[in-house]
Amino acid sequence: MKKISKILIILAGAVFFIGISSCDTEEFLEVDHYSILDADQMFKSDEDAKAGLVGCYDMMLPVGETNGDWGFKPNLFIGGHPTMDTQATGWDKDWNTQNWNPGSPELLSGWKHAYKAITRCNDFLSGLEEAENITPALKTSLDGQARGIRAFFYMWLAKAFGRVPMLATGENYVNTPAKARAETYEEMWNFIIEDLKVAVDELKWEPLNGEYGRITKGFALSYLGEAYMWMAFRVPDKATENYQLAAAALLEVINSGKYALNPSFTTLWDPGEVWTKECIWEEVLDEGSQWNSWSNLTDAHTWHTYFSACPSLGGWGSLYLSWEWWGSYEPGDKRREASGVTGEITDIKPEWKSATNYGYNPYLQQSLTVPDKLNTHYHFYMNGEAAPSIWSLKTWRTCRANWQAMWGPQQIYYKRYANVLFDYAECLFNLNGESDATAWGIINQIRERAWGNLEVGKKEELTAKYLPYYQQIAQFYISKGDENVVVPEEYPLPFNENTVVVPDAKTYYAQLKSDKGFSSPVWLLALGEERRKEFNTEWCLAQDLIRSGYIEDHITNNYPKGVGVPNTDPGVQDNWHTYRNFDFDIRKMDMPIPTDELLKNDLCDQNDAYK
């Protein structure tokens, strides 16, 4: 008889961030760990069925069977590096030159992880369909949740690889060891859309039993809208129809009143609050019950701090940010300092020198100037390779990479309300043209938040919510003997106390188009550049730029070929440019099907760019 394991999962924030819990009244999805049980045990009672579904939710987290990198490497390498706004050294540097290939381990890791999740959903849905002992209302909810999880992972595969094999309910790679990819994009996206439509009908706006971390109607509608947009992109002759359907789904989310932009963009990655009104779907990784103990190295965590930190302070070089990205921000846009920190660079452009983040991580109180002076140049030089001296504060702000504390609490966003707003604006522009006032209003609304205007009048409230974590982590490092750390009395990046004037988006981007020679219409340029500023180091960026049609214009104009010099010598000045020596190939935006899959599944074929 087939066996199923009920697995521990914590997908929300009822976790203690060094003793801090910001959501004392909420419930969270949390299930005990059990030994291996017979599969039919999963459907003998309501409680068994709810616990059984956790085996599907478990795949939202890193697991050892797929290298444990889910939530970072496969996601960053497919959703970030192709934009060149995120960069890498060592084994990973090929991801910035379109030199990935079917043997790239990150591709196989993500592929295996997604299909493992889909297989669990298929098994669960098959058993649930036949179950007779489950309360009807609960059965409906569990069906919707499982379909939502399956759609989530199919969407990741479809956005990354193009057409993929579509295993249906009851199918897995044991009983269906070989299956061809979907014959058409329409067939594939209709499969995903059908799952999400059922989930919309079966789920409520509030999570089951109030347990944050469960899929809701808002999740299903948000991803349904995005799925219709992908259908519009992949099936152009039906684009108008699908943009209309996408806009309707996204507008339902907007009109629900369940979601809102956080007042402060800066605090979105802080442990002080999780599953805020801006969050539609995220992973929340806690620091574990033994925060600085090697005995707590479980699969429910991932190495975000070490992948992201400056190498002279313990980082591993998987994630740098480009100077082209750093230089894309307008004066006053607070998203830059909330997202990144630079080395102390003596010849930095004055307008790029941050008042808070220049050579210093203000959250961890660490200087980026080191005795060997490796990072005083604009490129950080490590092991014979150079990379931009900029690191992400979205993933390197809650814990030092110095082994005093192995795990830091981490929020990993897959979809925020800001994603929904931008997607809705994209639909309106496609349907109504560049003059659509509602779409421009959405862009300006997000820019108002970016300049800090939504923080005004909320300093005391925001400080009370988000400062305590950094006070406690400072006390932790003081207890470890760091004499340079002080317990902060203010939040590391100042909150706005007065409203500022935000430049009009349409006017600004019309001028940028003229200045830099972009070929995209002004509305697409605006959406693309705002997404770069809003979603850097979030796993949606590359796919948003691809689907909207902006990626090639972005690479061509923001990373012009042959400008500067190869970044292999830290002593050579190259005018702050990333050196691009390859011709951008849009076909490579569909990643290659992993070699391992082609060897095991003789019905699966390869994408055209890699044949």
Summary of the structure (lengths in Angstrom):
residues: 611
radius of gyration: 23.5
end to end distance: 41.0
largest distance: 71.1
contacts: 2091
relative contact order: 0.13
helix: 47%
strand: 9%
